[in-house]
Amino acid sequence: MSRVLEPHQLIERSIIKKYHKQLWNPFTYAIKRYELIQPEDRIAVCISGGKDSMLLAKLMQELHRHSKVPFELIFLVMDPGYSPVNRQKIEYNATLLHVPITVFETNIFEVANNTSDRPCYLCARMRRGHLYNRAKELGCNKIALGHHFNDVIETTVMGMFYGSQLQAMLPKLHSANFAGMELIRPMYCIHEEDIIAWRRHNKLDFIQCACRFTENCASCEPGEGGSKRQEVKTLLHHLKQDSPNIEKSIFQAIHAVTLDTFPGYKSKGQAHSFLEGYDG
């Protein structure tokens, strides 16, 4: 008689079996290609409660079970001021998925919402700082975030269109403010459409995002809203109709930047001009 699997086991099996090519393969590929995990790492997997971070938690759990590299995990949830409904939904999903979360509370939403000067920027900076600080207190040397392939592409295009800069999102980086801490993005090569397919297949219901302005949109799909990121997402969607490989091309481009063709660039915060070595 075959063993009856519990809900969390069926969800785990879907990652390894049904979505092996779409989720597991690009996840392990990024881990290896960008050397994201080393022996004896203690990693805080940061969970916001959305589909991306919840999948990241399950992927990291599976890797921990099967990897020959010894490392430790802590599943860290920062409550920046969620509504009771969203807080309960995060806790419910963590229990359903068998993810042993560690929760700590902050007043980030309250502070950010009371400023008229770039509240989204302030919120993001504060959240990152609180996560680094708490992870370090727990003995971690890395934090893992759930940014995926489409985040990488959209961030690159947004920077060019709205920030007047060619700037990508790295798969890992050292913290400038917390010595010895590093940020890693293990879902760097996973496409958002495959995350959505996995969520739907398992009939999972996650919060939309951690933002107070959008937390009531618990059932919204990516594609709804009026942000600059959404504008870029919509543009890329239309461009893909005629050029299906356009996102892949952008991804490959940020891995093959030809500095010799740029009139200017920045490195470690310093601006440089092509004139510096033009006659040399």
N, C-alpha and C positions, 0 to 999 in steps of 0.2 A: 504494500500500500504506500502510495506516495505521501510525503509529509506535507501537511497544510502549512503554507507560509503565512506569517503575520504581515500586516500592511507595510511596515517598514522594510521587511525582507523583500517583498514584491517590488517596492520602489528601488531598493538597492540592486535587485536583479535586473530591473529595466535599464539601469545605467551600464551594467556590465554586459548584458545580452542585447536587448532591442536597440539601445542607443550606443552601442560600443563604438561604432565608427564615428558617430556624430559628437559624442561627449567624451568617452573614455580615451580614445586615441589622441584627439587634439590636446586633451588635458595632460596626459603623460608625455606627449611630444614637447609641450611647452616647459614642463618640469625639467626635461633632459636638455633641450636646446639652450635654454637660458640659465641652466644650473641654479634653479630656484631653491632647492633643498639640499642641505649638507648634513652629514652625520652629527647627531647630538643637538640639532636645532630644536628649539622650543617655540612653537608657532602659535600665535593668537589668530584664530580664524574669526574675522570680524563679521558679525551677522546683523544686518539691518532689518531683516524680516521679509525682504522681497525674494523673488524667484532666483535671482543670481546668487545671492549670498547663501540661501538655503541649499541650492545645488552645490555650491562650493563646499559647504560643510560635509555633504554626503560624499563628494569626490575625495576630499581629504581623509575622511574616515576610511574609505575603501583603500586608498593608497597606504594609509597607516597599517591596515590589516595585511596587505600583500607585499609591501616594500621590504627589501633586504637592508635598506638604509634605516638605521635607528633614529627616530625623531619623536617628539612629543607634541600633542595638540591641546589647546584650550579653546573652547568655543565661546567667544566673547560678544555679549550683546550690550551695547550702550543705549540706554533709554534717554534720549535728548528731550523728552517731554511728550511722549506719545499720548494719544487719547486712550482711555481705558479699553476701548474696543480693539485698537491695534496692538496694545500691549498684550491683551489676552490672546489675540490671534497668533502672535509670535510665540508665546509660551505653549499654546495648543499645538502648533506645527512642530515645535522642537520636541514635544512629547511624542507626537505621531511619528516623527522621523527618527526617534531615538537619538537625538542630539543633546548631549548633556551641557546645557548652556550655563554660563556664568554671567549674571546681569549686574550692571551698576548704573546708577542714575546720575543725570546732570540736568542743568537748567538751560541748555543751549538754545532751545526753541524760544524760551522766554527772553533771553538776552538778544538773540538775533532778530526776533520779531519786533523788538522795541527800538531798533535802529533804522533810520531812513537811508543810511549810507551803505549800500551794497550788502543787504542782509544775507543773501545766498552765499556770497564770498565769505562773510564772517562765519556763517554757520558751518561751511565746509572746513574752514581753517580750525575752528574750535573742535569740531568732531574728530578731525585727524589728530589734533594735539591730545585730546582726552584719551583716544584709543592707544596712541603711543605710550602715554604716561601710565595708563592702567596695565597695559601689556608688560611694560618694563617692571612695574611693581610685582607682577605675577611671575617674574623670572624669564620672560620671553625675550628672544633676540630678533624676532620677526613678527610682522603682522601680515596677514593674507587678506586681500580684498577681492571682490567678485567682479571686477571689470573684465569684459569680454571683447572679442574681436570687433564687434560693431562699435563699442565704446572707443576703441583705438582709432578706427576709421573716422568716426564722427568728430572726435576731439581734434584730429589732424585737420580736417576740413574746416571746422569751426575756427581754429586758430588762424588759418589762412584767410577765411572770408571776413571774420569779425575782429580778429586780434592783430592783424597785419604781421603775422609771423608764421613761419613753417616750423611747427613744433609738434612732436609726437608724444605718445604716452609710453614710457618705458615699461618693460616686463618686471623690472625690479630697480630699486634705487635706495641708496643709503639716506637715512634721515639727517637733515641738516641741524636739527635742534635736539635730537635725542641720541647721544653717542652710543654706538654699538647696536643701534636698531636699524632694521632694514624692512622695506615694504616689498612684498612680492604679489604678482598677479597671475596665479596658476591657470586662470580661464582665458588667458590672452588669445588663444587660438580657437576658442569655441564661439560659434555663431549664435546670435540671439534667437533666431528662428528655431534652432534645435533645442534651446532651453525652453522655449514656449511649447514646442511639441512634446517634450518630456513632461512638463507640468500638466498639460492637457491630458496626456495619456494616463497619468496617475490621478487625475481629477483633484489636483491640489489647488488650494486657494490661499495665496499669499497677499500681504499688503503690497500696495503699488510702489511706495517708496517711503523714506524716512522723513519727508518734508511735511511740516505742519500745513503748508498751503495746498498739498495734494493728498494728504492722508485719507480724506474722505472718498477718494477715488480708488477704493480697494479692489474693485472689479475691472478697472480700466485696463486696456491693452496698450502696449507701447504704440504710439501713433496718435494718441489723443492728447491735446494740450496745445499751448501756444508758445513754447520756449524756442530759443535759437537752436538748441539741440534737435528739437522736433522739426524745425524747418529744414535742417540738414538731413535728418532721417528721411523726411518726405522727398527731398530732392534726390537723394541717393536711390530711393525706391523707384522713382521715375526714370532715372538714368539707367538703372539695371534692366529696364524693359528692352532697351536697345543694345545695351552693353552689359551682359550678364556677369562679366568678370571684372567690372570696374572696381569693386571693393578689394578684390584680390590684387589688382594692379596697384592700388593705393598702399595696401599692406606691404607688398614687395618693394614699393618705392621707398618707404621709410627705412627699409633694411639695406638700401643701396644708394644713399645720398651721395652725389658727386659734388663735393665742395668746390672743386676747381671751376665749376660753371656758375658759381654764385658770386655776385658782386659784394656781398657782405654776409657775415654769419656771427653768431655768438658762441663762445665756449667758456664754461665756468663763470658766466656772468659778464665776461669781457667782450666788447664788440670788436670785430676784425673786418678789414676791408681787403678785397682782392689786390689792391694797390701795394699792400705790404710786401708781397713777393713778386710783383709784376715784372720788375726789371732785374730781379735777382737771378 
